[in-house]
Structures are given as C-alpha cells and as structure tokens.
Amino acid sequence: MRLPPRVFGGHAGTVPHRTLPICLLVVSACTSAEAPQLDMTAAETTPPAEAAAMPSIEPADVTTLAGVVHELQPAGHYTYVRVGAPHDAGDWAVVLGAINATPGEAITLSVQGSQTDFHSRRLDRDFGRLFFASVPSPA
C-alpha cells in the first residue's frame, strides 16, 4: 500500500531519515525502568507435578562418543543415534535436529550430559542410558 506523498515529505511509501530517531526515542521510553522486571526461575514457573516429571540430566562420564553409526531414529525435532565400535552394541545419544550421517559412517558426538532409564514418548521406547549430545561443526 502506497501512502500519499504529503504524508511522508514527498517520498511516497518511504519514511524520511529524521523519523527514525523519534521512533527509537518512543520505543526506548517504553522499555525504560518503568517496565517491571520479572525474575522468575524454573521453580517459580513450573508447576510441581511437571517439575517432578522433568528428566534430570546428569553430567556424563565421557565428553565424546565416537564410532560408527549403527542406527538412526528421527523423532520430531530430535534424532536418536546409536554409536559404537563396528562390532559393538554401541551407546544411544539424542541430538537436536537431523544428523548428516548414514549407518556404517564414522561420527563423533560432543556429550553434554546423560540420563539413566530414559523414556522417549515420541518413540515409545525406553533407553537404559541416553547421552544428550551435539554434532560438532566442521572446522
């Protein structure tokens, strides 16, 4: 939608440069100390029933999982991957997003934590131990 030229100083559809500082002043005034600052922690915002159901992620005893991909299971925004030596059962890890790997391909994952007795509702599957990991970016 084009506005009449008289609205913005003769340039139809554009905002003159002198209007920007006024807009910024109005926005900064609205976000100044007058706005209440809320300090909410997860304990204050999470209902007790949900807090009890949240998984507790423990520090892992390893920092990386390296080996070949045995199995990939996409699950929404996550991918479950079983990684280990070629003739080993391997370990399960979950990463955010898709993994650019195929079974039999070598991979190294950076581990952030783990959980024992993890149940995936999306896969309807139990994992004895699950690592929470990421795929390092190529150098």
C-alpha distance (Angstrom), angle and dihedral (degrees) to the residues before:
residue distance angle dihedral
M1 . . .
R2 3.77 . .
L3 3.78 119.1 .
P4 3.80 122.5 -143.5
P5 3.82 112.9 -87.5
R6 3.83 92.3 -119.9
V7 3.83 90.6 64.1
F8 3.78 95.2 64.7
G9 3.78 105.4 28.5
G10 3.79 100.7 -85.4
H11 3.82 101.7 -47.8
A12 3.78 109.1 104.2
G13 3.79 113.5 -137.8
T14 3.81 96.3 3.0
V15 3.78 132.9 101.4
P16 3.81 115.5 -133.9
H17 3.80 117.3 -120.0
R18 3.81 92.7 -112.9
T19 3.83 91.0 63.6
L20 3.82 93.7 62.6
P21 3.85 96.9 68.9
I22 3.80 90.0 50.5
C23 3.82 90.8 51.3
L24 3.80 90.8 49.0
L25 3.79 91.3 48.8
V26 3.80 91.1 52.9
V27 3.82 92.4 47.5
S28 3.81 93.7 47.4
A29 3.80 91.2 47.9
C30 3.79 89.7 54.3
T31 3.79 92.3 50.8
S32 3.80 97.5 44.9
A33 3.79 127.5 111.8
E34 3.81 89.8 -65.4
A35 3.79 89.8 79.3
P36 3.81 111.6 86.6
Q37 3.78 114.8 -114.7
L38 3.78 113.8 -138.5
D39 3.77 120.2 -153.5
M40 3.78 104.9 -164.7
T41 3.74 123.6 165.7
A42 3.78 125.2 -162.2
A43 3.80 89.9 -102.3
E44 3.81 91.0 57.8
T45 3.81 95.4 45.7
T46 3.79 101.9 37.8
P47 3.80 117.2 79.1
P48 3.84 111.9 -123.5
A49 3.83 93.6 -114.7
E50 3.81 91.3 54.2
A51 3.81 93.3 44.1
A52 3.81 90.1 55.6
A53 3.82 90.3 51.0
M54 3.83 95.0 50.1
P55 3.80 114.5 105.0
S56 3.77 116.5 -111.5
I57 3.77 110.0 -135.0
E58 3.76 113.6 -151.0
P59 3.79 127.2 -157.9
A60 3.78 108.6 -92.0
D61 3.79 122.9 -123.7
V62 3.82 89.1 -134.1
T63 3.80 131.3 52.7
T64 3.81 97.8 -157.0
L65 3.78 139.7 28.4
A66 3.77 112.5 -151.2
G67 3.77 131.3 176.7
V68 3.77 138.5 76.7
V69 3.77 126.1 -39.2
H70 3.80 108.5 -105.8
E71 3.79 98.3 175.0
L72 3.81 140.6 -1.2
Q73 3.80 124.3 -157.3
P74 3.82 116.7 -177.4
A75 3.80 113.1 -150.0
G76 3.79 113.6 179.0
H77 3.79 109.4 -73.0
Y78 3.81 91.9 -5.2
T79 3.79 136.5 67.8
Y80 3.78 122.8 -149.5
V81 3.80 112.0 -150.7
R82 3.80 131.7 -175.3
V83 3.81 110.5 -146.8
G84 3.80 129.4 -178.4
A85 3.79 148.7 112.0
P86 3.83 114.3 -44.0
H87 3.83 94.5 -99.1
D88 3.80 98.0 29.3
A89 3.82 128.3 97.2
G90 3.82 89.5 -121.7
D91 3.78 132.1 -156.7
W92 3.79 129.1 -78.5
A93 3.79 121.5 -122.2
V94 3.77 134.0 173.8
V95 3.80 122.9 -144.2
L96 3.78 132.2 -176.3
G97 3.80 112.0 -104.8
A98 3.76 131.1 -4.7
I99 3.80 124.7 -34.4
N100 3.77 118.5 -132.6
A101 3.82 94.2 -139.5
T102 3.79 139.3 95.3
P103 3.81 130.9 -145.7
G104 3.80 110.5 -76.1
E105 3.80 93.4 27.1
A106 3.82 120.7 120.0
I107 3.80 116.7 -110.9
T108 3.79 139.8 171.5
L109 3.79 121.3 -155.2
S110 3.81 127.7 -165.3
V111 3.81 108.6 -131.2
Q112 3.80 120.6 -143.0
G113 3.80 99.5 174.3
S114 3.78 145.9 -37.9
Q115 3.76 142.6 -131.6
T116 3.77 132.0 -155.0
D117 3.79 122.6 -138.3
F118 3.80 94.0 15.6
H119 3.81 118.6 177.9
S120 3.80 118.9 -156.3
R121 3.78 109.3 -152.3
R122 3.80 91.9 -168.5
L123 3.82 92.6 54.6
D124 3.82 93.9 29.9
R125 3.77 87.2 -135.4
D126 3.80 136.5 126.9
F127 3.80 122.7 -135.1
G128 3.81 119.6 -160.5
R129 3.80 89.0 -149.7
L130 3.78 126.9 2.6
F131 3.79 126.3 -170.8
F132 3.80 120.3 -147.9
A133 3.78 105.6 -141.7
S134 3.80 148.0 155.3
V135 3.77 133.9 -140.9
P136 3.82 108.8 -115.2
S137 3.79 115.6 -123.6
P138 3.79 115.1 -109.7
A139 3.81 112.6 -98.1
